[in-house]
């Protein structure tokens, strides 16, 4: 019976820029062992930045250095792409796996049109409503497992809770002129985050329309906890919509089997929060065996003076779920 390990890890702005601190070599020294420990057959990564070489399209050169010498070297790397068929400069989604790739789709404002919104606190104020789409797509990869089964992998990175910029409302990157401006920025970020969650739920429903027993896994940094409404929308629990006929379409949080005291993937202002999730369809859950959250070395970078220079590794913990197929 083959065991499949599926992992998700936000690498936190993984890049190789001139004179960056900490250096790429310093980050690799700490983060490569984390990837080795994950021992994932399917590795979903977020915040992987691209690098340029003269005369060549932008590539994931820093990631390739990170994977070198590990069990992931030589695996197929599937990533988000621009319309020019090169990776984005920042925050690419990546799926690394030795399994055959049957299909790849990149989804952003394709299922949910960009909402229109007229900003209240902008200076000068908006005269008309403007489109406010989300910046981050869903990376949808279909893999063929060694058993011959098809696995639908959805790699996501939902909008952070940092407020969206409002013209004329900020003194600098971190300081707002008014609490109202901050609140409107937070509202716009929530709008984007929930819009991504809705789009993800639509994609899941379309997969179930084709196969009621589909093997589906969602992996990624959702910037939201299990009780947040955007995660509830993705999960589709019967308790929320009260339609028992939809019970087969529920997506289950794999971390639910981890004791509450250890169920966190990031520290923020002294509190452990679970923002990085792996969710499985019921058909996949039948083969579920357990989840690991590698959070033993997490640091709270929200505290003063705790910078990336002091803690070069990611501020997110890797999460791995195991399935026996």
N, C-alpha and C positions, 0 to 999 in steps of 0.2 A: 504494500500500500504506500504510494508516494506521499511524502510530506512536503507541503508547499508553505514557505514562510513569506509573508507579505509585509513589507515595512514602509513607513513614511518618516521623513526627516526634513525639516526646514533647516537648510544650511546657513541661513542668515547672511544674505548679501555676499555669497561666495564669489570672490573675484581675484584678479591678479593685475592690479593697477601699479604704475610706477610709484615707488616710495610710499606705498600703503602701509599702514601700521594697524594691526599686526601684519606681518608679511605672509604671503601664501605659504611659504615653507613652514612657518611657525604654526599656521592653522592646520596644515596637512598633518604635522607631527602629532597633534592632539586629536584630530577628527578621523583620520584613517582607521585607527583602532576601533572607533565607534562603529564605522561601517562594517569592519571585519566581524565585530561582535554581533551585529544584526543578523549576519548570515542569511540574508534575504534572497529568495529566488525571484521576487518581484520587488524592486526598490523604487518607491515614488519619492521624488525630491522636489523641494520648492526653493525659491530664491537662489537659483543658479544663474550667475551672470555670464554674459558672453564676452569674448576677447577678439580683437582685430589683429590681423596680419596683413601686411602690404599686398595688395592685389588679390586677396582671397576674401570670401564671405566670412562674416563673423561666426565664430565657432566656440564650442564649450571646452576651451583648452585647459582652463584651470580645473574643471571637473575631471578631465582625462588624466591630469597629473594626480588628482586625489585617488582615482580608481586604480592607478598603476600599481601592480604588485599585489592586488587583492583578488578575491574570487570573482569580482565584477569585471576585471580587465578582459576585453574581448567580447563582452556582452553587447547586445543591441541597445543603443541609446536613442530613445524616441523623445523629442522635445517639442515645445511650442515654437512656431516659426512666424516670421513677418511675411508680408505679401511678396517680398523679394527672396523668399525661401532661405533666409538665414535666421539664426537664433536672435532673440531680442537682446538688447544691450543689458537689460536688468530683469531679474525676477522671472526667469524661465521656469516652466514646469517640465520635469524630466521623468521618464520611466526607463529603468534599466533592468533588462531581463535576458536570459539566454533562450527564452521560449519564442517560437515563431510569431511575428506580428501579422495579424490577418487584416487589420484596418486601423486607420488613425483619423481622428476628427478633432478639430479645434473649434470650440463653441463659445461665442461671446456676443450677446445681444442678437442671437439668431432665433432663439425661441421666445425671448422676452424683448420687445422693442425698448429702446432707450426712453426712460421716463422724461417728461417735460416738467421743469420746475422754475419758478420765478423767485430769485433770491430776494429776501426781505432786507437783509442788513448790508448788502453789497454797497460800496461807495465808488461811483454813483450806483444807485439802485437799478436793478434790471427793469427795462421797460417792457420786455416780453419774456415768456417762459423759454428756457434754454434746455437742450437735451443733456441729461446727466447719466451716461452709460458707465459701466464699470470697466476698469482698465485691465483686469485679469481674466483670461479665458479659462474654460474647462478643457483639460487634455483628456480625450477619450481614446483609449487604446484597447483593441480587442486582441487577446492572446490565445494561442492554442496550447493547452496544457499537455504534459506528457501522457495523460490518460486519454487524450483525444477530445476532451471536453473544451468548450469555449468559455473564456473568462472575460467579462467586461470590466475594465479598469478605468475608473474616473479619478484623475488626479486634480485636486483643486487647491486654490489659495484664495480664500474670501477676503474682502476688504478689511483692513485693520480698523480698530476703533479710534484711531487718530482722526480728529476732525478734518474734513475737507476744507481746503483754503477758501476763504471768502475775500474778494478784493476789498482793500481798504480796512480790513479788520485785524491785521496782525502787525505788531511792532517788529518782530523778528520771527525766526523759525518756530520758537516755542512760546512766544508771548502774544496774547490776544489783547486787543484794545477794549473789548467789551465781553461780558459774560454771555450776552445775547448772540453775538457773533460766533463765539465758541459753540454755543448750543445749536445754532443753525448748521455749523460745520459738522458737528456730531450727528445731526439728523441726516445730512446728506450722505455721510459715511454709512449710517445704518440703512439708508435707502439702497445704496449700492450693494451692501452685504446681503440684505434680504433678497434683492433682485437676483443676485448670483445663486442664492439658495433656491429660489423659485425656478430659475432656469435649470439647475441641477435636478430638481424634482421632475420637471417636464421630461428631461432626457431619460431619467430612470423609468418613468411611466411609459415612454415610447419603447424602451427595451422590453418591458413586461408585456406590452401589447403584442410584440412579436413572439415572446416566449415567456409564458407565465412562470416557468421554473428556471429562469435565467440565473446563472452564477454571476453576481455583481458585487464588486467591492469598490467603495469610495475611500480614498486616502487623501490626507492633506491637512494643512493648517487652515482651520475654519475661523480663527479669531473669534470663536464663540464657544460657550460651554453647552453641555447637554440640555440644560433647561432653557436656553435662549431660543427665541421663536424661529430664527433662521435654521437652527438644527432640527427643531420640531417639524418644520416644513419639509425638510429633506427626509426625515425618518418616516413620516406618515403614519404615526401610531393610531390605532383604532380609538384610543381614549380621546384623541383630538377631533377626528372627523366623524366618529360614532357610526361608521359603516363597516359592519363585520364582513361584508363581501370583499373588502379591500385588504383583509388581513394578510394575504399572501404577498402584498406589495410593500410591506413594512421593511425598512432598513434598520438593522440592529447594531447598536454601538458595542463593539467588541470589548471596549475597556470596562464594560459593566461587570465583568468577572474579576477585575482587579480590586483588591481591598481599597476602600475609600481613602484610607490614610496614605496610600501610595499612588492614588489616581490623579496625577498632575504631570503636565509636560512643560510647564513654564512657571517661573516665579515672577509675580508682579506686586510690588509694594508689600512684600512680606507674606503674600498669600500664594499658595500653589494653585494654579488653574489648569484645567484640561482643555487645551485649545486644538491639539493635534489628534485627529480621530481616524479610526478605521471602522467603516460600517459595512456590514455584510447582508446580502439578501437571505431570505429564509432558506433557500435551496443550498446556498453556500454555508450557512450557519449549521446545517446538518453535519458538516465535516469539521466544525470548529473545535479546537483543542485548548486554546489559551492565548493570552496576550501578555506581552512584556512591555514595560515602560522603563527605559534606561535613564532614570532621572537621578542617579546617585550623585552625580557631579554638577548638577544644575546650580547656577549662580543667579542671584537677583540683581540684574543689571539696571533695574529701575531706581536703585539706591544711589545717592550722590557719590561721585568719584569712581564708580564701578564701570569702567569703560571697556571697549573691546580689546584695548591694549593689555589690560590686566587679565581679561578672560577671552582668549582668541577663539575658543570653540564656539559653537552655536549656543544661543540662549534657549533653544528648544531641545527637548529630549527626543531621541528616536523612539518610535513605537513599532512593535512587531506583533503580528497575529499569525498563529500556526493553524493549518488545516490539513487533515488526512483525507486525501481524495482516493 
